[in-house]
Amino acid sequence: MTPEGYQKLMHELKRIKSVERPKIVAEIEVAREHGDISENAEFHAAKDKQAVLTARMRAIETKLAQAEVIDPVMTKQIDKIVFGATVTLFDNETEGEVLYKIVGDDETDIKGNKIGISSPLARGLIGKRLGDEVVIRTPKGTKEFEVLQVEYV
């Protein structure tokens, strides 16, 4: 994952622990005060939210513990596409340029032009160099690109 993706997960974990979790604990306490919890819909809803939040928190902690953070700026590659590359492509179909950054799967943001390393496009780009033609098979058909620029920013 990129340093940016790592920081994003760290911020989400901090928000969960310092804001969301205390809020749900307070909701549970208020629901308990309403009496019999066996038939208390507010209590059960709050407990369900707590379970979902706890699962998300554990998933983030696991991802962070297992993460290999790769800073694209430190990459020694110049024109070869590897993880973290920002790639400018010429789309042969639309005859226009497109820009993508290859990031960890958890960082994928199509609107932000960030594609996950496991995506078909990223897998097809890895190892390519400036000027290479790239053919990507997608469910909608074959797409052809030419690599115009590779940057590590």
VOKOL-27558 format. One record per residue (C-alpha): residue in three letters; z, x, y. Coordinates in steps of 0.2 Angstrom, whole numbers, plus 5000, padded with zeros to 4 digits. Layout:
BEGIN
AlaZXY...
END
This chain:
BEGIN
Met500050005000Thr499750065018Pro501250105029Glu500849945039Gly500949835024Tyr502649925019Gln503349885036Lys502749705035Leu503649685019Met505249765025His505249655041Glu505049495029Leu506449555018Lys507549585033Arg507149415040Ile507549335024Lys509249425022Ser509849405040Val509049235045Glu508449125031Arg509749155018Pro511249125030Lys510348965036Ile510148895018Val512048945014Ala512548835029Glu511448695023Ile512248695006Glu513948695014Val513548545025Ala512748455010Arg514348485000Glu515448405013His514548245010Gly515448224994Asp514848204976Ile513548344974Ser512848264957Glu511948134967Asn511748224984Ala509848244987Glu510148365002Phe511248474991His509948484978Ala508548514990Ala509548654999Lys509948734982Asp508048724977Lys507648814994Gln508948944990Ala508148984973Val506448994980Leu507049114994Thr508049224981Ala506449234970Arg505449294985Met506749414991Arg506849494973Ala504949504972Ile504849594989Glu506249714984Thr505349754968Lys503649784977Leu504549894989Ala505449994976Gln503850024966Ala502650044981Glu501650204983Val501350215002Ile499750295006Asp499350335025Pro497450325027Val497650445042Met498250585030Thr496750565019Lys495750725017Gln494150625014Ile492750625027Asp491350515021Lys491950455004Ile492750285002Val494450284995Phe496050174998Gly496450145016Ala494650175022Thr493950065036Val492150045032Thr490649985042Leu489349905031Phe487549835035Asp487349675026Asn485549665020Glu485649475018Thr486249435036Glu485549595043Gly487149615053Glu488649735052Val490249695044Leu491849795045Tyr493249805032Lys494849895029Ile495349925011Val497149885009Gly498449844995Asp498249674987Asp499849604996Glu499049655013Thr497449555011Asp496949465026Ile495149405026Lys495249345045Gly495849525049Asn494449605039Lys495749675027Ile495149675008Gly496249704994Ile495949854983Ser495749744968Ser494349634976Pro492549644969Leu491949714986Ala493349854987Arg493049904969Gly491149914973Leu491450024988Ile492750144981Gly491850314978Lys490350274989Arg489850385003Leu488950365020Gly487150305017Asp487450235000Glu486850064995Val488149954987Val487749804976Ile489149684973Arg489149544961Thr490049394966Pro490249214960Lys488949164973Gly487749294968Thr487349474972Lys487649554989Glu486849714995Phe487649825008Glu487249995016Val488750105020Leu488550145039Gln490250225043Val491850275035Glu493450305045Tyr495350335041Val496350265056
END
